[in-house]
Amino acid sequence: DVKVTQSSRYLVKRTGEKVFLECVQDMDHENMFWYRQDPGLGLRLIYFSYDVKMKEKGDIPEGYSVSREKKERFSLILESASTNQTSMYLCASSQTSGLTDTQYFGPGTRLTVL
Amino acid sequence: SQKIEQNSEALNIQEGKTATLTCNYTNYSPAYLQWYRQDPGRGPVFLLLIRENEKEKRKERLKVTFDTTLKQSLFHITASQPADSATYLCALDANDYKLSFGAGTTVTVRA
Protein backbone atom coordinates (compact mmCIF):
# COMPACT_ATOMS: atom_id res chain seq x y z
CA ASP A 1 0.00 0.00 0.00
CA VAL A 2 1.08 3.53 -0.73
CA LYS A 3 1.95 5.42 2.36
CA VAL A 4 2.16 9.19 2.55
CA THR A 5 3.25 10.59 5.87
CA GLN A 6 3.31 14.13 7.15
CA SER A 7 5.62 15.35 9.86
CA SER A 8 2.98 16.68 12.24
CA ARG A 9 -0.73 16.16 12.77
CA TYR A 10 -1.15 19.41 14.69
CA LEU A 11 1.03 22.50 14.71
CA VAL A 12 0.66 25.84 16.45
CA LYS A 13 2.85 28.74 15.34
CA ARG A 14 2.99 32.46 15.87
CA THR A 15 2.57 35.17 13.26
CA GLY A 16 5.83 35.84 11.46
CA GLU A 17 7.41 32.48 12.20
CA LYS A 18 8.92 30.37 9.43
CA VAL A 19 7.06 27.07 9.21
CA PHE A 20 8.15 23.82 7.58
CA LEU A 21 5.70 21.07 6.71
CA GLU A 22 7.28 17.83 5.60
CA CYS A 23 5.79 15.08 3.47
CA VAL A 24 7.28 11.70 2.61
CA GLN A 25 5.92 9.02 0.28
CA ASP A 26 7.26 5.49 0.05
CA MET A 27 6.11 4.34 -3.39
CA ASP A 28 8.57 6.05 -5.68
CA HIS A 29 5.88 8.35 -7.05
CA GLU A 30 6.88 11.01 -9.55
CA ASN A 31 4.33 13.65 -8.60
CA MET A 32 3.74 15.29 -5.26
CA PHE A 33 1.23 17.94 -4.28
CA TRP A 34 0.43 20.33 -1.45
CA TYR A 35 -3.18 21.40 -0.82
CA ARG A 36 -4.91 23.38 1.82
CA GLN A 37 -8.45 22.59 2.84
CA ASP A 38 -10.83 25.09 4.37
CA PRO A 39 -14.52 24.63 5.19
CA GLY A 40 -16.72 25.26 2.19
CA LEU A 41 -13.78 25.81 -0.14
CA GLY A 42 -12.62 22.29 -0.74
CA LEU A 43 -9.05 21.41 -1.56
CA ARG A 44 -7.02 24.14 -3.17
CA LEU A 45 -3.71 23.35 -4.80
CA ILE A 46 -0.75 25.34 -3.50
CA TYR A 47 2.21 23.80 -5.33
CA PHE A 48 3.09 20.58 -7.05
CA SER A 49 6.22 18.86 -8.23
CA TYR A 50 6.62 16.36 -11.07
CA ASP A 51 10.28 15.59 -10.49
CA VAL A 52 13.13 16.19 -8.11
CA LYS A 53 14.00 19.88 -7.92
CA MET A 54 11.04 20.74 -10.15
CA LYS A 55 8.06 22.71 -8.89
CA GLU A 56 5.03 24.37 -10.34
CA LYS A 57 2.65 26.88 -8.82
CA GLY A 58 -0.86 25.77 -8.15
CA ASP A 59 -3.89 27.97 -7.67
CA ILE A 60 -2.86 29.72 -4.43
CA PRO A 61 0.96 29.86 -4.16
CA GLU A 62 1.22 33.28 -2.54
CA GLY A 63 2.92 33.16 0.85
CA TYR A 64 4.26 29.64 0.28
CA SER A 65 7.32 28.00 -1.20
CA VAL A 66 8.31 24.37 -1.66
CA SER A 67 11.38 22.22 -1.85
CA ARG A 68 11.93 18.81 -3.39
CA GLU A 69 15.52 17.71 -2.99
CA LYS A 70 14.72 13.99 -2.97
CA LYS A 71 12.07 12.09 -4.87
CA GLU A 72 10.29 10.85 -1.77
CA ARG A 73 10.19 14.14 0.12
CA PHE A 74 8.26 17.34 -0.59
CA SER A 75 8.37 20.23 1.84
CA LEU A 76 6.02 23.18 2.14
CA ILE A 77 7.44 26.36 3.63
CA LEU A 78 5.58 29.30 5.02
CA GLU A 79 8.21 32.03 4.99
CA SER A 80 6.37 34.27 7.43
CA ALA A 81 3.23 32.68 8.81
CA SER A 82 0.07 34.73 8.96
CA THR A 83 -3.26 34.06 10.62
CA ASN A 84 -4.98 33.56 7.26
CA GLN A 85 -2.74 30.54 6.73
CA THR A 86 -4.47 28.71 9.55
CA SER A 87 -5.81 25.65 7.76
CA MET A 88 -5.58 21.91 7.17
CA TYR A 89 -2.64 21.12 4.91
CA LEU A 90 -2.70 17.93 2.87
CA CYS A 91 0.12 16.35 0.94
CA ALA A 92 -0.55 13.90 -1.89
CA SER A 93 1.40 11.88 -4.40
CA SER A 94 0.63 10.18 -7.71
CA GLN A 95 2.62 7.78 -9.78
CA THR A 96 2.78 9.45 -13.16
CA SER A 97 1.19 12.25 -15.04
CA GLY A 98 -1.77 11.07 -16.98
CA LEU A 99 -5.47 11.28 -16.98
CA THR A 100 -6.20 8.22 -14.92
CA ASP A 101 -3.90 8.86 -12.04
CA THR A 102 -5.34 8.82 -8.59
CA GLN A 103 -3.78 10.72 -5.75
CA TYR A 104 -2.77 9.28 -2.41
CA PHE A 105 -3.08 11.61 0.50
CA GLY A 106 -1.33 11.93 3.81
CA PRO A 107 -3.26 12.34 7.07
CA GLY A 108 -2.97 16.13 7.01
CA THR A 109 -1.44 18.76 9.27
CA ARG A 110 -3.77 21.11 11.06
CA LEU A 111 -1.86 24.36 11.36
CA THR A 112 -2.97 27.15 13.65
CA VAL A 113 -1.23 30.51 13.38
CA LEU A 114 -1.77 32.77 16.38
CA SER B 1 -12.12 28.52 -14.80
CA GLN B 2 -13.41 25.09 -13.92
CA LYS B 3 -16.21 25.14 -11.39
CA ILE B 4 -17.33 22.07 -9.47
CA GLU B 5 -20.44 21.99 -7.34
CA GLN B 6 -21.51 19.24 -5.01
CA ASN B 7 -24.69 18.92 -2.96
CA SER B 8 -24.67 22.05 -0.88
CA GLU B 9 -26.46 20.45 2.04
CA ALA B 10 -25.29 17.63 4.21
CA LEU B 11 -27.12 14.40 3.61
CA ASN B 12 -28.78 12.55 6.49
CA ILE B 13 -30.24 9.16 5.71
CA GLN B 14 -31.54 6.08 7.47
CA GLU B 15 -29.45 2.94 7.51
CA GLY B 16 -30.32 0.67 4.63
CA LYS B 17 -31.42 3.48 2.32
CA THR B 18 -29.57 4.70 -0.76
CA ALA B 19 -27.61 7.94 -0.58
CA THR B 20 -27.28 9.87 -3.84
CA LEU B 21 -24.68 12.60 -4.15
CA THR B 22 -24.37 15.03 -7.05
CA CYS B 23 -21.32 16.55 -8.67
CA ASN B 24 -21.90 19.21 -11.35
CA TYR B 25 -19.18 20.96 -13.30
CA THR B 26 -18.95 23.80 -15.80
CA ASN B 27 -16.52 25.26 -18.30
CA TYR B 28 -14.65 22.09 -19.02
CA SER B 29 -14.97 18.64 -20.55
CA PRO B 30 -13.04 16.27 -18.31
CA ALA B 31 -11.88 12.95 -19.63
CA TYR B 32 -12.53 11.33 -16.26
CA LEU B 33 -13.94 11.99 -12.85
CA GLN B 34 -12.91 10.59 -9.48
CA TRP B 35 -14.63 10.17 -6.14
CA TYR B 36 -12.86 10.24 -2.78
CA ARG B 37 -13.95 9.62 0.79
CA GLN B 38 -12.68 11.76 3.65
CA ASP B 39 -13.16 11.00 7.33
CA PRO B 40 -12.89 13.78 9.92
CA GLY B 41 -9.29 14.82 10.52
CA ARG B 42 -8.00 12.52 7.76
CA GLY B 43 -6.82 12.84 4.20
CA PRO B 44 -9.10 11.83 1.31
CA VAL B 45 -9.02 8.23 0.14
CA PHE B 46 -9.66 7.30 -3.48
CA LEU B 47 -12.83 5.29 -4.16
CA LEU B 48 -13.70 5.22 -7.85
CA LEU B 49 -12.72 6.63 -11.20
CA ILE B 50 -15.06 6.85 -14.19
CA ARG B 51 -14.02 7.81 -17.70
CA GLU B 52 -16.03 9.95 -20.12
CA ASN B 53 -16.89 6.94 -22.25
CA GLU B 54 -18.21 4.97 -19.27
CA LYS B 55 -21.77 5.62 -18.29
CA GLU B 56 -21.67 3.72 -15.03
CA LYS B 57 -19.19 2.08 -12.72
CA ARG B 58 -19.70 -0.06 -9.63
CA LYS B 59 -17.62 -1.12 -6.67
CA GLU B 60 -19.36 -3.19 -4.02
CA ARG B 61 -22.20 -0.97 -2.72
CA LEU B 62 -20.99 2.09 -4.60
CA LYS B 63 -22.20 3.18 -8.02
CA VAL B 64 -21.06 6.16 -10.05
CA THR B 65 -22.61 7.56 -13.22
CA PHE B 66 -21.12 10.14 -15.55
CA ASP B 67 -23.27 12.18 -17.93
CA THR B 68 -21.06 14.39 -20.08
CA THR B 69 -24.09 16.02 -21.71
CA LEU B 70 -25.51 17.13 -18.38
CA LYS B 71 -21.97 17.72 -17.04
CA GLN B 72 -22.89 15.73 -13.99
CA SER B 73 -21.81 12.71 -11.99
CA LEU B 74 -23.99 10.90 -9.49
CA PHE B 75 -22.53 8.85 -6.64
CA HIS B 76 -24.77 6.28 -5.00
CA ILE B 77 -24.23 4.39 -1.77
CA THR B 78 -26.71 1.54 -1.64
CA ALA B 79 -27.77 -0.30 1.53
CA SER B 80 -26.05 2.43 3.50
CA GLN B 81 -24.44 1.72 6.87
CA PRO B 82 -23.35 4.03 9.71
CA ALA B 83 -19.75 3.27 8.69
CA ASP B 84 -20.44 5.06 5.40
CA SER B 85 -20.75 8.36 7.29
CA ALA B 86 -18.05 10.63 5.87
CA THR B 87 -17.49 13.47 3.47
CA TYR B 88 -17.36 12.51 -0.20
CA LEU B 89 -15.40 14.59 -2.70
CA CYS B 90 -15.56 14.56 -6.45
CA ALA B 91 -12.53 15.54 -8.50
CA LEU B 92 -11.87 15.99 -12.19
CA ASP B 93 -8.88 16.71 -14.34
CA ALA B 94 -8.20 20.38 -14.87
CA ASN B 95 -5.11 19.72 -16.94
CA ASP B 96 -1.96 17.63 -16.68
CA TYR B 97 -0.97 16.84 -13.10
CA LYS B 98 -3.83 18.76 -11.60
CA LEU B 99 -7.11 17.64 -10.19
CA SER B 100 -9.83 20.09 -9.24
CA PHE B 101 -11.86 19.06 -6.20
CA GLY B 102 -15.38 19.88 -5.14
CA ALA B 103 -16.03 21.08 -1.60
CA GLY B 104 -17.59 17.74 -0.67
CA THR B 105 -20.88 16.45 0.67
CA THR B 106 -21.10 15.18 4.23
CA VAL B 107 -23.18 12.05 4.61
CA THR B 108 -24.52 10.89 7.95
CA VAL B 109 -26.17 7.47 8.13
CA ARG B 110 -28.44 6.95 11.14
CA ALA B 111 -28.73 3.52 12.67
Interface residues (C-beta under 8 A of the other chain):
Chain A: V4 N31 Y35 G40 L41 G42 L43 L45 F48 Y50 E56 G58 L90 A92 S97 L99 T100 T102 Q103 Y104 F105 G106 P107 G108 R110
Chain B: I4 A31 Y32 Q34 G41 R42 G43 P44 V45 F46 L49 R51 L89 D93 D96 Y97 K98 L99 F101 G102 A103 G104
